[in-house]
Amino acid sequence: MRFNVVNWAHSESLALQCPNCEDAITHITSVMVAARIEDEAFANREVDMETGEITEPRVVPAGDTVGEGRRSRVALIGYCELCDIGSFAIVFTQHKGTTFIDVVAVDENTSWANFNLVH
């Protein structure tokens, strides 16, 4: 699963495309961080983008490429306003000197079965 960006409305700005329908009407609702020193325990935090509330979630989404990785990861949680597929996460995972990017489902309401993968 991948994500893509497009030029937005005849400008030089870029917009995030939905990993399902490829439309650019997406919303990021929270930022999750799994912070740690290499191979140590994670310190998980989540910032709600509407309220600014900071919580300590039990789990931060991990990508399929390297799972939790050996270092930290950041997940941008979002949804598409148009196709109503459920929530997705764009996950940046630091692993052995490389930052991997994955898109994964984050709740049981997200159905990837009918996704048109963006490459």
N, C-alpha and C positions, 0 to 999 in steps of 0.2 A: 504494500500500500504506500502510495507516495502523495505528496501535495505539490501544488504548482501555484505560481503567482502570475498575474496578468497586468498589463497597463490599464489604469483605471480612467475611464471617461475622458479620453483625449488629453491626458496629462502625463507627466513623467512619473507620477506616483504608481506604486505597485499595490495590488490587492490580492489577498489570499483566496484561492479558489477552493470550493468544497471538494473533498476527495471523492465524492460520489457523483454529483451532477455537474461539476465544474463551473457552477455559477459563483460569483464573487460576493454573494450576500451572506457572509459568515460572521459569526460573533465569537470572540474569545471571552469566556466567563470566569476563568480562574487561571492562576499560574501555580504549578506545584513544583517543589524542589526536593530532591533527595540528595542531601549534602553529606559528604564524608571524605575522610582521608582514605587513600587507597586501601581497599579490602577491609575497612573497619565498619562499625555499625552506622546505619543511616540516621540522620536527623531530618525528618520529613516536615515540611511546612507547605501550607496552601494559603494563597492570598485571593480572596473573593474580589473580582474586578468591579463589582457594584458597591459593596459596603466597605471594602478595605480591610475587612476582618481577617485576621491571621489565625489559622488553626493548625493542629498537628495531626494530619491524617495517618491512618495505619499504613496505607499503601499509596505509592505514587506509581502511575502507569509506567510500564517498561516496554520497550520495543522488541520486535522479534529478532532483530539482527544479532544483538549480543546480550539480550535480557537486561539484567540490572547493571551490567558493566562492572568495571573495577573501581570506578571513581563516581563522581556525581552525575546527576541527570536533571533536566528541566523538562516539564511537560506543560504545554499550552493547551488547556481544555476549551473546546468550542463546539459549536453546532452550526448547521446551515438553516437559514430562515426559509428557504424555498422547498427543499426536498424532505425535511422532517425525518431524517434517518436516525436521529438520536445523537448522542455526544461522541466526539472523537478527540483524540489527543495527538498533538504533534510533539514527539519526544526526542530530545537531544541528549544523547548518552555519551559520556567521555569514557573511552576504553583503550588502553595501551597507546596513548598519544593521538588517537583519532576521535573525532566527534561524529557519531552516527546519528542519522535522522530517520525516524520511523513514524508512521501514522497508525494508530491502533484504536479499537473500540474501547470505551471506558465504562459502559453500563450494559445491562442485559437488554435494553431497548434498542441498542444499535445493531442493525442487521447489515453485515458486510456481504451477504450472499448475492445481492444484486448490484454491487458496486461496479462502476466503470473506472478501472484504475487509471489514474493520471500519471503519465510518464514524462 
